Amino acid sequence: MRRRLMWVAQHSLAIALALMFLGPVAFVTLTALMTDEQALTSRLWPEQWNWANFADVFARSELLTWTLNTFLYASLATVFMLVSSIPAAYALSRFRFRGRKAAFLVVISAMMLPPQVVAVPIYLVWARLDLTDSLWPLILPMLFGDAFSIFLLRQFLITIPRDYTDAAKVDGCSDVRILFRVILPMARPAIAAVALFSFFYCWNDYYGPLLYAGVDQEGWTLSLGLATFKAFHSVQWNLTMAATLLVTAPVIIVFLFAQRVFIEGVTLTGVKG
């Protein structure tokens, strides 16, 4: 008993922080299993376990369609971001050319530019291309790179010694082959980190779908559908909490399986250069 008390005392701060983070999750879970009359009352424990609330969420909303739209948006945007950002980060970290520092400053400046500043002109461009009322205005720009991902990948790539690329050049490898055969295998933690950052951002994005998805529910994402869920059901908090759990569950599952490589990619990312 004394040993257990000593363990609790030594980890008291960590236990308190864990309870602070788990408290809202427990509250949402318990509320999702309550009746509509009991939800948000002083009775915190469900008097009746209503597992049917999760089925009601699917029956009363387009949750499956929203999930598919969100998954396509997050997946395509992440793939396009990797295809465009990895070569840009490789060029900024390995090539010596006139204007390299200026190009890097442009990337830093793009990171600090709020998206609301350029929302109106960009929306007009997509409207002229007749691509509004869809998610394509959020997916296609990723083909031109993402400033944060380029910055994070560049900071990781400059920590890789140049001896590896110099040895590959001596063996006759081209820059493209060096990128795919030498750099990418060594940069997998950083690539996984930026991919998860991009996927989670798109999964939780509300501003973009609100601006471009339109009024048709068939084109909505989970964040947009969940925000209007209360209006659809006259604020039935038990169903709202059940929908919240269903929306956050995929993100939690992905992070649990990828947390090792995600943390490794973030902690190994250098800050020199």
N, C-alpha and C positions, 0 to 999 in steps of 0.2 A: 504493500500500500504506500509506503514511504517513497519507494522508487517511482511509482506512478505519479504521486503528487509532485515529486521533483521534476519529472518529465513535463507535467502540465505547467509548472512554474517556469521552466526554461523556454517553453514554446507558447507562453500565454499570449504574446503579441500576434504570433501567426494564427493561433486559434481564434483570437478576437477578429482578425481581419477575415478569416475564412467564414466565420459566422455572419459578418457584415455582407459578404458577397453571396452567401448561400441563403440568407434570410429572404430577400426578394424572390429568389427562385422557388423557395418553399411556399411563399405566400401565393405566387401565381399558380403553382401546381395545385395547392389545396383549393383555391378559388375555382379553378377549372373543373373540379370534381364536385362542386356544390350545386344546389338548386338555385334558380334565379332569385328566389325569395331570401335565401340565406347569404348570398354573395354580398360582400362589403358590409356585413353586420359585425357585431361584437363577438359572434360565435365563429371562432377561427378554425375549428375542426369540423369537417363535413359531417353532418348528421346522417346524410345519405350519399353514398358514393355513386355519382351519376357518370359512369363511363360512357354513356350514350351521348354526352356533350360533344365528344370528338367526332362522332358520326353525324351529329346535327350540323357541325361546322361545314362538313363536305356537302350535306344535303341542302343547306340554305345559302351557299355561296359558290363562286367559281374557283375554289381553292386549288383544285387540280390544274386548271388552266393557268392560274396565276403562278403556280409552282413551276410549270413547264416554261412559261415565258421568262421567269426569273432565272431559271437554270440555263436557258439558251443565251440570255443576255450576259450573265456572268461568265459562262464558258467561252463564248465567242470573243467577248471583250478581253478576257485573259489571254487567250491564244493569240489574238491579234497584237496585244501589247507585247507579248514575249517575242513575236516574230519581228517587230519593229524596234523594240527597245534594246534587245541584246546586241545587234550589230552597232547601234549608235553608242552604247556604253563601251563596246570593244574598241571602236574607233577613238573615242575620247580618252581611253586609258592606255592605248598601245601606240597609236600613230602620232607622229610629230609632224604637224602641218601648220601653216600660217593661219591664224584665226582660231586655233583650238581653244585658247582661253576665252575668247569672245563667245564661241559657241557654248562653252560650259556656263558662262554667265547668263546666256539666253535661257538655258535649261533651269538655272537657279531662279531666274526672274519668272519663268512660267510657273514654277512651284508656288511663288508668292502671290500670283495673280488670282484673285477670287473669281470663280466661274460666273458669278452674277454680273460682273463688270462687262463681259462680252456676250451675255446671254441674248440680248436683243439682236445684234448683227448676225450672230451665228444662227439664231432661229430664222431670220429672214433668208439666209442662204439655204437652209434645209427646206424652207417653205417653197422657194423657187424651184428646188429640185424635186418637189412634190414627195418628200419623204417624211413629212410630219404625220402625226397620228400613227406612229410606229416607233419601235425601239432602235431602228437603224441609225438615227442621228446620235445615239449613245454608243453604238458598237463600231461604226466605221471610223470615227476619229482615232480609235486605238491603233489603226494601221499606220498612223503617223507618230506613234510613240507616246509614252507617258513620262512627264518630267520627273516625277518622284521615282519611278522605277529605273529610269536612266541614271539618275543620280545615285541611287542605292547600288545598282549593279556596277557602275563605274567605280564607286568607292571600294567595292569588294575586289574588282579585277586589278586595281593598282596594287593590291597587297600580294598578288601572285608574282613571284620572282620572274624577271625577264629571262633568266637562264633557260627556262623551259621553252619559251618561244624562240630564243636564239638557237637552241639546239635543234629545234624542229626546222628552222630555216636552213641550217647547215645541212640537214638531211634532204633538203629540196622541197619542203612543204610550202604551199602557198598560204596566203593570209586566211583564205576561206577554210582551207583544210586545218590550219592551226586553230581556228575558232571552233570547229566542230570536233576535232580529235584531241585537242589539248586543253583549251580554255573551258569549254562547256562541261566536260566531266569534273573539272576541279571547282567549277562555280555552281554545282548543283544545289548546295545549301542556299546560296543567295537567290538563285532562280526560283527555288521553292518558296522562299520568303516573299519575294515580290509577287509571285503568282497567287499566294494566299492573300496578301494584302489586296490585290486587285479583285479577286473573287469575292472576298468579304465586303469590299466597298460596293461592288455592283449588286451583291445580294441585298445589302441594306440601303441602297440608294433610293431616296424618296424624291429629291428635287428634280432629277433628270426625268424619270417616268412621269412625274406630275406635269412637266413642261411639254413632253413630246408624245406621251402614250395616248392622249385624246380621251374622249368620253366613253368610248366603247369598252366595256368591261372585259371583252375577249382579249384585249391587248394590254391589260394591266399587269403589273408585277405584284409580288407579295406585300411589299411595303406600302404601295399605293392602295391595294385592296384592304389591307389590315387597318389603315388609317380611316377608311370609310366604313369599316365593319360595324362600328357602334351605331352609325346612322341607319344602317340597314336593319338592325335588330333592336332598335329603341334602347340601346345601352344595356343589353343583357350581358352583364359582366362575366358570368360563368362561361358563356360562349366566346366572349372576347379573349379571356385568359386562355381558353383551350386553343383558340386560333393562334395566340401568341406563342404557346408552347410548340405547336406544329411548325410555325415559321422559324423559330430559333433552333429546333432540334437538328436539322441538317448541318447548320453552321457548327454546332457543338460537336457533332460526330466527326466532321471533317477535321476540326482542330485537334480532337483527341487522337486521331490516327496520324496527324502530320505535325504534332507539336514538337517532336524531337528535332526534325529537320528544320522546322520553322525557327525554333529558338537558336539552333546552331547557325542558321543563315544570318540572323540578326546580330548575334554576339560576335561572329567572325567578320562582320563587315567593318572594314577599316575606315579611318577618318583622315588619313594623310593625303597629300596631294592638293 
